[in-house]
Amino acid sequence: VVTGEQTNLKNFWSGRWSSSWVLTIDGATCNISGDIKLHVHYFEDGNLQLQTNKAVPSTAISFSSEAELGQKVVALIESQEAVLQSG
């Protein structure tokens, strides 16, 4: 689970980002799938909230070492979260 939260009450906003990932390892292959959730709240002169959820389908990753697996998992999570963040 990757989670981040930012609150700026002085400027009337807050936000939360949460993603959870499932890894299934079989030999030298890892299948990874996940779910990304975003909740943004702006409340000056009103109450506006955005909540979104993105399911990330299973992706197979081949690896030859634990270090390589870690690098590839981090790269996949970063790329999938960047897609949601950049629209």
FIZA-101083 format. One line per field, with one value per residue (C-alpha): residue number from 1; residue in three letters; x, y, z. Coordinates in steps of 0.25 Angstrom, whole numbers, plus 2048, in hexadecimal, padded with zeros to 3 digits. Layout:
N
num	NUM / ...
residu	Ala / ...
X	X / ...
Y	Y / ...
Z	Z / ...
# end
This chain:
87
num	1 / 2 / 3 / 4 / 5 / 6 / 7 / 8 / 9 / 10 / 11 / 12 / 13 / 14 / 15 / 16 / 17 / 18 / 19 / 20 / 21 / 22 / 23 / 24 / 25 / 26 / 27 / 28 / 29 / 30 / 31 / 32 / 33 / 34 / 35 / 36 / 37 / 38 / 39 / 40 / 41 / 42 / 43 / 44 / 45 / 46 / 47 / 48 / 49 / 50 / 51 / 52 / 53 / 54 / 55 / 56 / 57 / 58 / 59 / 60 / 61 / 62 / 63 / 64 / 65 / 66 / 67 / 68 / 69 / 70 / 71 / 72 / 73 / 74 / 75 / 76 / 77 / 78 / 79 / 80 / 81 / 82 / 83 / 84 / 85 / 86 / 87
residu	Val / Val / Thr / Gly / Glu / Gln / Thr / Asn / Leu / Lys / Asn / Phe / Trp / Ser / Gly / Arg / Trp / Ser / Ser / Ser / Trp / Val / Leu / Thr / Ile / Asp / Gly / Ala / Thr / Cys / Asn / Ile / Ser / Gly / Asp / Ile / Lys / Leu / His / Val / His / Tyr / Phe / Glu / Asp / Gly / Asn / Leu / Gln / Leu / Gln / Thr / Asn / Lys / Ala / Val / Pro / Ser / Thr / Ala / Ile / Ser / Phe / Ser / Ser / Glu / Ala / Glu / Leu / Gly / Gln / Lys / Val / Val / Ala / Leu / Ile / Glu / Ser / Gln / Glu / Ala / Val / Leu / Gln / Ser / Gly
X	800 / 805 / 7FE / 800 / 7F8 / 7F9 / 7F1 / 7F1 / 7E5 / 7EA / 7E8 / 7DB / 7E0 / 7E4 / 7E7 / 7EA / 7F1 / 7F1 / 7F5 / 7F5 / 7FC / 7FC / 808 / 808 / 815 / 817 / 825 / 82C / 81F / 817 / 808 / 805 / 7F7 / 7F2 / 7E8 / 7EA / 7E1 / 7E1 / 7D9 / 7DA / 7D2 / 7D1 / 7C8 / 7C9 / 7BB / 7B6 / 7B9 / 7BF / 7C4 / 7CA / 7CC / 7D1 / 7D6 / 7DE / 7E0 / 7ED / 7EC / 7F6 / 803 / 80E / 81C / 828 / 834 / 841 / 844 / 83D / 843 / 83F / 830 / 830 / 835 / 82A / 81F / 823 / 824 / 816 / 80F / 816 / 811 / 803 / 801 / 807 / 7FC / 7F1 / 7F8 / 7FB / 7ED
Y	800 / 80E / 81A / 828 / 834 / 843 / 84C / 85C / 861 / 86F / 86E / 866 / 859 / 84B / 83E / 830 / 826 / 817 / 80B / 7FC / 7F2 / 7E2 / 7DB / 7CC / 7C6 / 7B9 / 7B5 / 7C1 / 7C7 / 7D1 / 7D5 / 7E3 / 7E9 / 7F5 / 800 / 80F / 818 / 827 / 830 / 83F / 849 / 859 / 860 / 86F / 876 / 868 / 859 / 852 / 844 / 83B / 82C / 823 / 815 / 80E / 7FF / 7FA / 7ED / 7E2 / 7E3 / 7D9 / 7DC / 7D3 / 7D4 / 7CD / 7D3 / 7D9 / 7E6 / 7E6 / 7E3 / 7EE / 7F8 / 7F3 / 7F3 / 802 / 806 / 800 / 807 / 814 / 813 / 80F / 81A / 824 / 821 / 824 / 831 / 836 / 833
Z	800 / 7FC / 803 / 803 / 809 / 809 / 811 / 80F / 817 / 817 / 807 / 808 / 802 / 805 / 7FD / 7FF / 7F6 / 7F8 / 7F0 / 7F3 / 7EB / 7EB / 7E6 / 7E2 / 7E0 / 7D8 / 7D6 / 7CE / 7CA / 7D3 / 7D0 / 7D6 / 7D7 / 7DF / 7E2 / 7E3 / 7EB / 7EB / 7F4 / 7F3 / 7FB / 7F9 / 802 / 801 / 7FE / 7FB / 7FD / 7F1 / 7F1 / 7E7 / 7E9 / 7DE / 7DE / 7D3 / 7D2 / 7CD / 7C5 / 7C7 / 7C1 / 7C0 / 7C3 / 7C0 / 7CA / 7CD / 7DB / 7E6 / 7E4 / 7D5 / 7DA / 7E4 / 7D9 / 7CF / 7DA / 7DE / 7CF / 7CC / 7D8 / 7D5 / 7C6 / 7CA / 7D4 / 7CA / 7C0 / 7CA / 7CF / 7C1 / 7BC
# end
